[in-house]
């Protein structure tokens, strides 16, 4: 799908008059970006933007000399040339091939927000089926609603306050250029029975530079509420997607979050997911990374109340020369909390994965129960997985475990299947499916789970044999 625009000159669809390259060029473009913002923007948000761009100017893009980035080269971003999508761009054409099937019109949803090149598409979005009091809107539009002052008061304590940019240059960049994204606000005691879908699709604009897109999501679940949010990314061509999602789980709330990333193999996807959990809540998140040439996911969860049960699972499938980097930090700040993390990776070709996970138990966080596991399956001798799970424990009455594995398919298991009449290729595919489906089967949204199962069948050699076997 190609998005076309009608522009009076060559600068309006691309953002800056010249291509954006390097940190200095983004900093120089910031003042132009500020002039494009509506005058009604809250002063606190403008001040936050200025703080963020100043911090980004100081930090610059990360390099291989920095420990957190020593295995992930972001030169494709720092040396690339990008423009910005502009308000007023034409709606996408009727071809919806880039929309993920699970977010399509046939899905059973409470609401659907679709953003094209970072900007809300009203044509593809739907807000029917929401319980009274629930707010689902684009951030940009929410701040222009008749009750914008009330909405601003709701989001001000959270927006930009959870995902900190002190030492995170990409969070700083996203905060500075925040233009649109999804706002989901669920009041106290409200149960949203059907999932809310948020989909970001990126497509080239005719005759323009590759785009830099800065999605910003804020999901807030009030006390004793319940909500499911599906956050999906897809696209074609070359672009840079710099996303930040902040999730607030209020006391006693139940929040199920799913992130499905199917970006173009020419795209770079750098994302931060920040969870703030209050007492007795049950937040869970499942992250599925399939596309993207360069992918980095930073996942931070702060368990800031007693009795929290947090689940963070993930699956990444890499092929070709994909690089998929996951950095996770789980902060047990209060006692009597549990956290469980299971991340699995399947790598083929020359794909490379990095997993760095840290469980940090604060002083006084007694009775912590934390488990973290990272398992990687290499289908090619050229594929590489680097795994580094870690524990930092400052309490003496805890139960914490962590572990990682990197290996190939078990020859004995393959032999066993072949001895029962299954061909070698089908046997290998069956074992690979069993490895990956361990995460997929934990997904509670039927449409998401079934869609991912179909994707596994389609990617595996002899996938139809696997389908019949399971």
N, C-alpha and C positions, 0 to 999 in steps of 0.2 A: 504493500500500500504506500502511495506517495501523497503527501500533503502539499497542496498548492496554495500560494498566497498571492494577493494583489497588493503590491507595495509601491509607493510613489518614488522611492529611490532604493539603492542597494543596501542601505544601512538598517532599515526598520525591521526586517525579519531576522537579521543576524545579530542585532544588539549593538555592539561597538562598531565604529566605522572600519576598524581593522580587526584581523583575527586575534583571538585571545590566546596568548602563549605565555607560559610561565606565571609565577605568582605576581610579578610586578604588573603584568597586563590585566589580571583580574582586579588588582587593587586600583589601577587607573580607570577601569570601567565602572567602578562602584559609584562614583559621583553621577555618571550618566544614568545608571540604574535608579538612583535615588530620585532623580528628576522625573522619572517615568511613573513613580508611585502616586497613588491618590493622596490628595491633601488631607483626607479624613483619617489617614493611618494614625493609630495611637502613638503618642510621643514616646511611650515606654518601648514600643517595638522599634521605632527609629533609633532610639538610643542604644538598644541591644544590637541592632545591625552595625552601628558604628564601632561598638566595642569589639564585635566579632571580626570586622575587616581589619581593625588595628591589630588584633591578635594574630590573624592570618598573615598579615604583612610581616610580623615578627617571626612567626614560625616557618613560613614558607612551606613548600611541598616536602614531604618526608623523603629521606634518602636511605640508601642501603647501609649507611654508617650508623643509623639509629636502630637500637636493638629490636624495637617493635616492628620494624619494617625491613630488617636485614635480609629477608628471604622473598620480599615482594618489591619488584621494580615498578615504580609508577611513572617512569619517563614518558610512556605513551600519553599520559595526562599532562604532565608538567611541560612537555615539549610540543604537545599537540596544539592545533588551532581550532578554536570553538567559537560559536556565536550563541546568542540567547534567543529563545522563542519570544515573540512579542504578543501582547494582548491585541486582539483584532485579527489574528490569523484565521484563515478560513477553517470551517469545520471539516473534518476528514470526509473523504469520499465514502460512498455507500459500501465499498469493499471493507469488510470487517475481519479479514483473514488474520490480522495480527492480534485480534482479541482472543484471549484465552477462552477455550470452550466453557470452562466452569464459571466465567464471568459473563457469558453471553446472555442474550435475552431470554433463553429458555430456562435459565437457572432459577431455583426457588430461593428468593432473596427477600430480606426485609427492605433493603435499599441497595442501590448500585451507583457508585461514583466512578466515572471514567475520565481520565486526564490524558490528553494528547499533547505530547511534547511539554508536559508539565502544566498545561492549562486545562481547566475543566471543559469537557464537552457536554453541553446540556442535551444535545441530540442523543447521546448514547447513555446518559445517566437517568436513573429513576429513583424516586424517593417514596414510592407507594408502599404501604404496609408497615409503617413505623408506629410503635405505641406512643401514646400521648406523652409529651415531655421530652422525648428523645430528639436530640439534635444530630443530624447527619448533613454536612454541608462542606463546600470547599472553604478553606480558611479565608481566602480572599473575599468570597461573597459573604461569609459570616460577619466579617468586620464592616460590611456595607449594609447589613440588614437594618430595618427600622429599630430593632432592639439591640443594635450593635454594641452599645455601652454595656448592656447586661451581659452579652456574650463575651466581650472583652474582659469583663470582671471575672467571668468563669475560667477563661483560659490563661489569664495573666499569671496566676501562681505556678503554672506548669510549662507553658510554651517557652522553650529556651532555658528553662531553669533546671531541667533534669539532665539532658545531654549537654554536658559542659564542654566548652571549647578551649579551656586553659592549655591543654597539651594535645588537642585533637584538631589538626589543621583542616580536615575535611568537614568536621562539624562546624568549625568557624566559617568556612566558605559557604556551607549550606545556610547557616543562620544569617549571614550577610546578604545573600541573594535570595532569601526566602520570598517566593512570590505566590505560590499556591500549594495546596495539598488538602488532605482529608481531615476533617474534624468530626469525631464521633463522641458524643456526650450522652451518657445514660444516667438518669437521675436515680436517687436512692430507691431501692426496692423494686425497680422495674426489671422485668425479664423480657429480653428481645429473643423470641423463639427461633426465628430464621436468621441465617448469617447475613452480615453486612459485607458487601464486596467493594473493594477499592482496587482499581486497575489503572496502571500507568503504561501507556503504549507510546513508544518513540518511533518516529518515522522521518526520513529525510524531507527537507523542504526544497523544492525545485530551485536549482541555481544558487543555493546558499551553503554556508559552511556547515560542518557537523555541529550538532547542538550540544551545549552543556545544559543539563536539566537538574533542578534542585527541589525535588519533592520533599514536603514536610508534613508529617502526619502526627496528630495528637488524638489519642484514644483515652478517654476518661470514663471509668466505671465507678459509679457511686456506691455507697454502702449497701451491702446485701443485694446488689444488682447482678445481672447475668447477661453476657453478650458474647457473640462469636464474630470475629473480623477476619476476612480473607484479604490479604494484601498481595497483589500480583503485578509482575513487571514483564513486559515483552517488547519486542521491537525488531527493526531491521536496519542494516547499514551501520555506519560508524557514528558513535555519539558517546558522551560522558554523562552517566547518571550518578548524581551525588545525593543520596537520600538519607533522611533522619526520621526515625519513628520514636515517639515518646508514648509510653503506655503507663497509665496510672490505674492500679487495682486498689479500690477502696476497701475498707474493713468488711470482711465477710463476702466479698464479691467473688464471682467465678468468671474468668475471662479466658476464652480460647482464641488464640491468634495463630494464623497460618500465613507464611510468606512463601510465595511461589515465584521464583526468579527464572525466567526463560528468555533472557536477553539475546541479542544478536552476538555471534561469535566475534564480531568486529568491535563490540561495545566494551566499555569499562563501567563496572558497577561497583561503587564504593558506598557502603551503607553502615549506619549505626542504629542499633536497636536498644533503647534504654527502658528498663522496667523499674517502676517504683511501686513496691508492694507494701500494703498496710496489714494490720493484724488479721489473722484467721482467713485471709483471702487465698484463692487458688488460681494463680495465673499459670497458663501454659502456652508455649509457643513451639511451632514446628516450622523449621526453615528448610526449604527445598531449593537447591541451586543446581540448575541444569545448563543454562547458557552463560554467555559472557566470556570474552577473551581474557579479561582481567577482572577478578571478583575479590572483593574484600568485605567481610562482614564482621563488625565489632558488636558484640552482644554483652551488655552490662545489666545485671539485675541486682537491685538493692532490696534486701529483705529487712524492712524497717519496722517490724512489729512481730509480736509473738504468734505462734500457731500457723505460720504461713507454710503452704505446700506448693513449691514452684517446680515446674517441669520445663526443660529446654532441650528439645530434640532437633536433629538436623540430618539431612541426607544431601550429599553432593555427588554429581555424576560428571566426570571430566573426560574429555577426549581431545585428540589433536594436540595443540599446544596451550590449552587452557591453563590458567593459574587461578586456583581457588584458595583463598586465605581466610581462615576463621579465627578470630581472637575473642575469647570469652572470659568474663570476670563476674563471679557471683559473690556478693558481699552478704555474709550472715552477720547482720548488725545486732540482732536481738535473739534471745534464747527460744528454745522449743520450736525451731523451724526445720523444714526438710527441703532439700533440692535434689533433683535428679536430672542428669544431662547425658544423653546418648547421641553421639554424632558418628555417622557412618559415611564412608566415601568409596566410590567405585571409579577407578582411574584406568584409562586405556590410552593407547598412543604414547605421546610424550607429555601427557597432562601432569601437572604438579599440584599437590595440595599441601597446605600448611594448617596445622591446628595447634593453637596455644590456649590452654584453658586453665584458669586459676580459681580455686575456691579459697576465699579469705574469711576466716572465722575471727570476729572481733573479740576482744576481752569481754567477758561476761556473757557471751552467746553460748551458754551451756545447753546441753541436750540437743545440740545440732546433729542432724543426720543428713550427710551430703554424699552423693555418689556421682562420679564423672567418668565417662568411658568414651574413648575414641577408637574406632576400628576402621581399617582401610584395606580394601581388596584391590590388588594390582593385577590387571589383565594383560599387561604388556611389560616386557623387561625394561622398557625405556620410561615407564611411568614412575613417579617419585612421590612419596608421602613423608612429610616431616611432622611428627607428633610430639607435643610437649605438655602433658597435663601436670598441674602443680597444686600443692596445698600449702597454705599459710594459716597456721592454727595458733591462736592466742587464748584458748580456753582449755580446761583440762578434763571436761566431761562431755566428750563428743564422739561421734562415730562417723568417720570420713574415709572414703576410699576413692582411688582413682587408678586408671590404667589405660593402656593403649596397645594396639596390635597393628602390624603392617605385614601382609603376607599375600600369598597367591592361593588359588583354588587347591583344595586337598586332593592329591592324586588318588588316594584310597577311595574317597567319595565318588570321584569320577569313574574309577574302575567298578565300584559297586553298581552304579547306574547303568554302565555299559553292559555289565553281566546280566542285566535284566532287559536287554534289548533296546536300550536308548542309545542313539548315536553319540559320538564324542562331542560334537558341536552342541547338540541339544542338551547333553548332560552338563556341559559347562554353563550354558545359558540358564538351566534350571537352578543350579547352585548359586549363580549370580543373582537371579531373581529372589531366591530365598534369603540371601544376605541383605538385599536392599529392601525387601518387603517388610522386614522387621520394623522399620521406621514408618513406612507407608501405612501399615495396618493399624498404627496408633492414631491415625487421623480420624476424627469423629465426623467430619462433614462428608457425607456420602459422595457428593459430586466431585469434591477434591480428591478423595481417596480413589474413586473409580477412574478418574481422568489420569491420575499418576500411574495406576496399574496398567492402563492402556498404553501409556507412554513407555513403560518398561517393556511391555510385550513388543512394541514396535521397534525398540532400539536393539533388542537382543536377537542374535541369529537364531533361527528356528523358534521365533517367538510364538507362533501358533501352536507348536508342540508344547511349549511351556504353559500356554493358556489352557490347553486341554488337560495337562497334568495337574494343574492346581485348581 
